[in-house]
Amino acid sequence: MALATRPEAPPMPPAPERRLRRPWIDAMVVQAVAVVAAVAFTGLVGSAIILSYGESPLFVYSTIWQFSTSRASDVARVLEQATPLIFSALAVSVAFKAGMFNIGVEGQYIVGMMTATMAAVWLDLPAVVHLPVVVLAAMAGSMIWAFVPAILKVKTGAHEVVTTIMMNGISVSLVAWALLNPLRTADTGFVDLRSDRFPESAVMPPLAPALGLEDQIPSSAHLTWLFPLALLACAAVWFLLFRTRLGYEARAVGASPGSAEAGGISIGATQLKVFLISGALAGFVGLNYLLGDAGFFGVNYETTLGFTGIAVAFLGRNHPVGILLSALLFGVLFRGEDGVAVATDLPREITVILEGLLILSVVVAYEIARRVQLRRQAEFIRQVEGETRAAA
């Protein structure tokens, strides 16, 4: 007699699996949301401050935007302000990728302006040769000034923050001595110390004629060929960091020096090379003012560009694309400062307040984004490991 068997239950349908985005896509999304949140928070807090002065936040923000974008000359002035900041931030970011904080960009570009002036005033060369030699002289001077803290760090372990701050102070005194002695103009009638005026062969040509906008962009907007060079520098730095062996070694040293050394990477050699590249980029910072605006080197040269570049690099996450966008944002704020002073009763420092709020907001937003990203990456790894065990 056959025994009755209990029918088997039908198999349960597989639970729908939740597929996560790839880590690099997830990182882009999380960081983009962080930036938007930081900008929105800055706008809200800035609006509260503007309201306390009895002004309309919408009117202030629209004034900043219109003064920066309404005419070709306004856009040119924004790009003029952004050009040195791009070079300065790139110099900071390259060193930072290798685990170093080059706070000496300020002193390095000042020395670069001095050596560029020597090449411009003392050399009599054809125009096709003179201008490149002046630019190379600026790069050489900045690299020499960056070599001192770099070699001290590699050979003695001296921290680059301390040595570069000291070099910044020395650079100011060195430039003052140069303007008082070898570079001082022989012409009389000038109140301040200055060099001779540069010959036309050593002056950076404006960009407006090449764009056919010489009627719309006045000569007072010093947009020169250094801006396209800044864009090329962004592309070159990206290629260096993410497509070359030196860039890989620099990122490895910056992420984990012990692991990099265990993998056969020479930490000292890598940091020395990267610091010299940072110094070369710093040499471009003062050239737009020197060769495109003033046409001579005087004691009232433009300062603080190196320190502002640190903020630009940080806001751009030390990435060339982020640095470009951050520099343009700073250029808009600098240009909008004039509009705020003309159209409102707010102090000019309101844009400085907005810059500080934005940087602080980005600090918090990026830290939150980093933690969210790490948590999602761990979840992605667990899911992949679960799928691998199930397949086995």
C-alpha positions as CSV (number, residue, x, y, z in Angstrom):
1,M,0.0,0.0,0.0
2,A,1.5,3.3,-1.1
3,L,1.8,6.0,1.4
4,A,0.5,9.4,0.5
5,T,3.2,12.1,0.2
6,R,2.8,15.6,1.2
7,P,3.0,17.9,-1.8
8,E,6.0,20.2,-1.9
9,A,5.4,23.9,-1.4
10,P,6.1,25.9,-4.5
11,P,9.5,27.7,-4.4
12,M,9.4,31.2,-3.2
13,P,10.2,33.8,-5.8
14,P,13.6,35.4,-5.4
15,A,13.6,38.7,-3.5
16,P,14.2,41.6,-5.7
17,E,17.8,42.7,-5.2
18,R,18.5,46.3,-4.7
19,R,21.4,47.3,-7.0
20,L,23.6,50.1,-5.8
21,R,25.3,52.6,-8.1
22,R,29.0,52.2,-8.8
23,P,31.2,53.8,-6.2
24,W,32.5,56.6,-8.6
25,I,29.0,57.5,-9.7
26,D,27.8,57.4,-6.1
27,A,30.7,59.7,-5.1
28,M,29.8,62.2,-7.8
29,V,26.1,62.3,-6.8
30,V,26.8,62.6,-3.1
31,Q,29.4,65.4,-3.6
32,A,27.1,67.3,-6.0
33,V,24.3,67.2,-3.4
34,A,26.8,68.4,-0.8
35,V,27.8,71.4,-2.9
36,V,24.1,72.3,-3.6
37,A,23.3,72.0,0.1
38,A,26.3,74.2,1.0
39,V,25.4,76.9,-1.5
40,A,21.8,76.9,-0.3
41,F,22.8,77.2,3.3
42,T,25.2,80.0,2.5
43,G,22.4,81.8,0.6
44,L,20.0,81.5,3.6
45,V,22.5,82.7,6.2
46,G,23.7,85.4,3.9
47,S,20.1,86.5,3.3
48,A,19.6,86.8,7.1
49,I,22.7,89.1,7.3
50,I,21.5,91.2,4.4
51,L,18.1,91.6,5.9
52,S,19.6,92.8,9.1
53,Y,21.0,95.7,7.1
54,G,17.6,96.5,5.7
55,E,18.4,95.4,2.1
56,S,16.7,92.8,-0.1
57,P,18.7,89.6,-0.5
58,L,17.2,88.9,-4.0
59,F,18.3,92.4,-5.1
60,V,21.8,91.9,-3.7
61,Y,22.3,88.5,-5.3
62,S,20.9,89.7,-8.6
63,T,23.2,92.7,-8.5
64,I,26.2,90.5,-7.9
65,W,25.2,88.3,-10.9
66,Q,24.3,91.2,-13.2
67,F,27.6,93.1,-12.5
68,S,29.4,89.9,-13.4
69,T,27.6,88.7,-16.5
70,S,25.5,91.5,-18.1
71,R,28.2,92.6,-20.6
72,A,31.3,91.2,-22.3
73,S,33.5,93.5,-20.3
74,D,32.0,92.2,-17.0
75,V,32.7,88.6,-18.0
76,A,36.2,89.7,-19.0
77,R,36.8,91.2,-15.5
78,V,35.5,88.0,-13.9
79,L,38.0,85.9,-16.0
80,E,40.7,88.4,-15.1
81,Q,40.1,87.9,-11.4
82,A,39.9,84.1,-11.9
83,T,43.1,83.7,-13.9
84,P,45.7,84.0,-11.1
85,L,43.5,82.1,-8.6
86,I,43.4,79.1,-11.0
87,F,47.2,79.0,-11.0
88,S,47.5,79.6,-7.3
89,A,44.9,76.9,-6.4
90,L,46.6,74.4,-8.8
91,A,49.9,75.0,-7.1
92,V,48.3,74.3,-3.7
93,S,46.4,71.2,-4.9
94,V,49.3,69.5,-6.6
95,A,51.4,69.6,-3.4
96,F,48.3,68.6,-1.3
97,K,47.8,65.5,-3.4
98,A,51.3,64.4,-2.3
99,G,50.5,65.0,1.4
100,M,52.1,68.5,1.6
101,F,50.7,71.9,2.4
102,N,52.4,74.5,0.2
103,I,51.4,77.6,2.1
104,G,54.4,79.3,0.4
105,V,52.7,80.0,-2.9
106,E,52.5,83.7,-1.8
107,G,56.2,84.1,-1.5
108,Q,57.0,81.9,-4.5
109,Y,54.9,84.0,-6.9
110,I,56.4,87.2,-5.5
111,V,59.9,86.0,-6.2
112,G,58.7,84.8,-9.7
113,M,57.5,88.3,-10.4
114,M,61.0,89.6,-9.4
115,T,62.8,87.2,-11.7
116,A,60.4,87.9,-14.5
117,T,61.1,91.6,-14.1
118,M,64.8,90.9,-14.4
119,A,64.3,89.0,-17.7
120,A,61.9,91.7,-19.0
121,V,64.2,94.7,-18.2
122,W,67.7,93.4,-18.5
123,L,67.3,91.3,-21.7
124,D,66.9,92.7,-25.2
125,L,65.4,90.0,-27.3
126,P,62.9,89.7,-30.2
127,A,59.3,89.6,-29.2
128,V,58.9,86.0,-30.3
129,V,61.6,85.0,-27.8
130,H,61.4,87.6,-25.1
131,L,57.9,86.9,-23.7
132,P,58.5,83.1,-23.3
133,V,61.8,83.8,-21.6
134,V,60.1,86.2,-19.2
135,V,57.5,83.5,-18.4
136,L,60.2,80.8,-18.0
137,A,62.1,83.2,-15.7
138,A,59.1,83.5,-13.5
139,M,58.7,79.8,-13.3
140,A,62.4,79.3,-12.5
141,G,62.4,81.9,-9.7
142,S,59.3,80.3,-8.1
143,M,60.8,76.8,-8.4
144,I,64.1,77.9,-6.8
145,W,62.1,79.4,-3.9
146,A,60.0,76.3,-3.6
147,F,63.1,74.1,-3.7
148,V,64.4,75.3,-0.3
149,P,61.4,74.1,1.8
150,A,61.1,71.0,-0.4
151,I,64.7,69.9,0.2
152,L,64.5,70.7,3.9
153,K,61.5,68.5,4.2
154,V,63.1,65.6,2.3
155,K,66.5,65.8,4.0
156,T,65.7,67.0,7.5
157,G,62.0,66.4,8.0
158,A,61.3,70.1,8.6
159,H,57.6,70.7,8.2
160,E,56.8,72.6,5.0
161,V,54.2,74.8,6.7
162,V,56.8,76.3,9.0
163,T,59.5,76.7,6.3
164,T,57.2,78.1,3.7
165,I,55.8,80.7,6.1
166,M,59.4,81.8,6.8
167,M,60.2,81.9,3.1
168,N,57.1,84.1,2.6
169,G,58.6,86.7,4.9
170,I,62.0,86.5,3.4
171,S,60.6,86.9,-0.1
172,V,59.0,90.2,0.8
173,S,62.3,91.5,2.1
174,L,64.2,90.2,-0.9
175,V,61.9,91.9,-3.4
176,A,62.1,95.1,-1.4
177,W,65.9,95.0,-1.6
178,A,65.7,94.3,-5.4
179,L,63.4,97.2,-6.0
180,L,65.6,99.5,-4.0
181,N,68.9,98.4,-5.7
182,P,69.3,96.4,-8.9
183,L,65.7,96.8,-10.3
184,R,65.2,100.4,-9.3
185,T,64.4,102.6,-12.3
186,A,66.7,105.4,-13.2
187,D,63.8,107.7,-14.2
188,T,63.1,110.4,-11.7
189,G,59.7,111.7,-10.6
190,F,58.3,108.5,-9.2
191,V,57.2,108.6,-5.5
192,D,57.3,104.8,-4.9
193,L,59.9,102.2,-5.8
194,R,59.5,100.6,-9.1
195,S,61.3,99.1,-12.0
196,D,61.7,100.4,-15.6
197,R,58.6,100.0,-17.7
198,F,58.7,96.7,-19.7
199,P,59.2,96.8,-23.5
200,E,56.3,95.7,-25.7
201,S,58.2,92.5,-26.4
202,A,57.8,91.4,-22.8
203,V,54.1,92.3,-22.3
204,M,51.4,89.7,-22.4
205,P,49.0,90.5,-25.3
206,P,45.2,90.9,-24.6
207,L,42.8,88.2,-25.6
208,A,40.0,90.4,-26.8
209,P,41.4,91.1,-30.4
210,A,41.7,87.3,-31.0
211,L,38.0,86.9,-30.0
212,G,37.0,89.9,-32.1
213,L,35.7,91.7,-29.0
214,E,38.1,94.6,-28.8
215,D,35.2,97.1,-29.1
216,Q,33.3,95.4,-26.2
217,I,36.1,94.7,-23.9
218,P,38.0,97.8,-22.9
219,S,41.7,97.9,-22.2
220,S,41.0,98.4,-18.5
221,A,39.8,94.7,-18.4
222,H,43.1,92.9,-18.4
223,L,42.0,89.6,-19.9
224,T,45.1,88.2,-21.5
225,W,46.3,85.0,-23.0
226,L,47.1,83.8,-19.5
227,F,43.5,82.7,-19.1
228,P,43.8,80.1,-21.9
229,L,47.1,79.1,-20.4
230,A,45.2,78.6,-17.1
231,L,42.8,76.3,-18.8
232,L,45.6,74.3,-20.3
233,A,47.2,74.2,-16.9
234,C,44.0,72.6,-15.5
235,A,44.1,69.9,-18.2
236,A,47.8,69.3,-17.7
237,V,47.5,69.0,-13.9
238,W,44.6,66.5,-14.4
239,F,46.7,64.5,-16.8
240,L,49.6,64.6,-14.4
241,L,47.7,63.4,-11.4
242,F,45.5,60.8,-13.0
243,R,47.3,59.6,-16.1
244,T,51.0,59.5,-15.2
245,R,53.2,57.4,-13.0
246,L,54.3,60.5,-11.0
247,G,50.7,61.4,-10.4
248,Y,49.9,57.9,-9.1
249,E,52.9,58.0,-6.8
250,A,52.0,61.4,-5.5
251,R,48.4,60.3,-4.7
252,A,49.7,57.1,-3.1
253,V,52.2,59.1,-0.9
254,G,49.5,61.5,0.0
255,A,47.0,58.8,0.9
256,S,49.3,56.5,2.8
257,P,53.0,57.1,3.0
258,G,53.7,53.8,4.7
259,S,51.9,51.8,2.1
260,A,53.5,53.8,-0.7
261,E,57.0,53.1,0.7
262,A,56.2,49.4,1.1
263,G,55.2,49.4,-2.6
264,G,58.6,50.7,-3.6
265,I,57.8,54.4,-4.1
266,S,60.5,56.8,-3.0
267,I,58.6,59.3,-0.8
268,G,61.3,61.9,-0.7
269,A,61.9,61.9,-4.5
270,T,58.2,62.1,-5.2
271,Q,57.6,64.9,-2.8
272,L,60.5,66.9,-4.1
273,K,59.3,66.6,-7.7
274,V,55.8,67.5,-6.8
275,F,56.8,70.5,-4.8
276,L,58.9,71.8,-7.7
277,I,55.9,71.4,-10.0
278,S,53.8,73.3,-7.4
279,G,56.5,76.1,-7.5
280,A,56.4,76.2,-11.3
281,L,52.7,76.7,-11.2
282,A,53.1,79.4,-8.6
283,G,55.3,81.3,-11.0
284,F,52.2,82.1,-13.2
285,V,50.2,83.6,-10.4
286,G,51.5,87.2,-10.6
287,L,52.0,87.4,-14.3
288,N,48.6,88.6,-15.3
289,Y,49.1,91.7,-13.1
290,L,52.8,92.1,-14.0
291,L,52.6,91.6,-17.8
292,G,49.0,92.3,-18.6
293,D,48.1,95.2,-16.2
294,A,51.0,97.2,-14.7
295,G,53.7,96.7,-17.2
296,F,56.3,97.3,-14.5
297,F,57.2,95.9,-11.1
298,G,56.5,98.3,-8.3
299,V,56.4,98.1,-4.5
300,N,52.6,98.2,-4.6
301,Y,52.4,94.8,-6.3
302,E,49.3,92.6,-5.9
303,T,49.4,90.4,-2.8
304,T,47.3,87.7,-1.0
305,L,46.7,85.7,-4.2
306,G,48.6,82.8,-2.7
307,F,46.4,82.7,0.4
308,T,43.2,83.1,-1.6
309,G,44.3,80.2,-3.8
310,I,44.2,78.0,-0.7
311,A,40.5,78.7,-0.3
312,V,39.9,78.2,-4.0
313,A,41.7,74.8,-3.9
314,F,39.8,73.7,-0.9
315,L,36.4,74.8,-2.3
316,G,37.3,72.9,-5.5
317,R,38.3,69.7,-3.6
318,N,41.8,70.0,-5.0
319,H,40.5,68.8,-8.4
320,P,41.4,70.8,-11.5
321,V,37.7,71.0,-12.7
322,G,36.5,72.0,-9.2
323,I,39.3,74.5,-9.0
324,L,38.3,76.1,-12.3
325,L,34.6,76.4,-11.2
326,S,35.7,77.7,-7.7
327,A,38.0,80.3,-9.2
328,L,35.1,81.5,-11.5
329,L,32.8,81.8,-8.4
330,F,35.4,83.9,-6.6
331,G,35.8,86.0,-9.7
332,V,32.0,86.6,-9.7
333,L,32.1,87.6,-6.0
334,F,35.0,89.9,-6.5
335,R,33.3,91.6,-9.5
336,G,30.0,91.7,-7.7
337,E,31.6,93.5,-4.8
338,D,31.7,96.7,-6.9
339,G,28.0,96.3,-7.8
340,V,27.1,95.9,-4.1
341,A,29.0,99.1,-3.2
342,V,27.3,101.1,-6.0
343,A,23.7,99.8,-5.8
344,T,23.3,99.2,-2.0
345,D,24.2,100.5,1.4
346,L,25.9,97.3,2.4
347,P,29.6,97.3,3.2
348,R,31.9,95.9,0.5
349,E,32.9,93.2,3.0
350,I,29.6,91.5,2.5
351,T,31.1,89.4,-0.3
352,V,34.0,88.4,2.0
353,I,31.3,87.2,4.5
354,L,29.6,85.2,1.8
355,E,33.0,83.6,0.9
356,G,33.6,82.7,4.5
357,L,30.1,81.3,4.9
358,L,30.5,79.2,1.7
359,I,33.8,77.8,2.8
360,L,32.5,76.8,6.2
361,S,29.4,75.3,4.7
362,V,31.4,73.3,2.3
363,V,33.6,72.0,5.2
364,V,30.6,70.6,7.0
365,A,28.8,69.4,3.8
366,Y,31.9,67.6,2.5
367,E,32.5,65.9,5.8
368,I,28.9,64.7,5.9
369,A,29.2,63.6,2.3
370,R,32.4,61.7,3.1
371,R,30.7,59.7,5.8
372,V,27.7,58.9,3.7
373,Q,29.9,57.9,0.8
374,L,32.0,55.6,3.1
375,R,28.8,54.0,4.5
376,R,27.4,53.4,1.0
377,Q,30.7,52.0,-0.2
378,A,30.7,49.5,2.7
379,E,27.2,48.5,1.8
380,F,28.2,48.0,-1.9
381,I,31.1,45.8,-0.9
382,R,28.8,43.7,1.4
383,Q,26.4,43.3,-1.5
384,V,29.1,42.2,-3.9
385,E,30.5,39.7,-1.4
386,G,27.0,38.3,-0.8
387,E,26.4,37.8,-4.6
388,T,29.8,36.1,-4.9
389,R,29.1,33.6,-2.1
390,A,25.6,32.9,-3.5
391,A,27.1,32.3,-7.0
392,A,29.7,29.9,-5.5
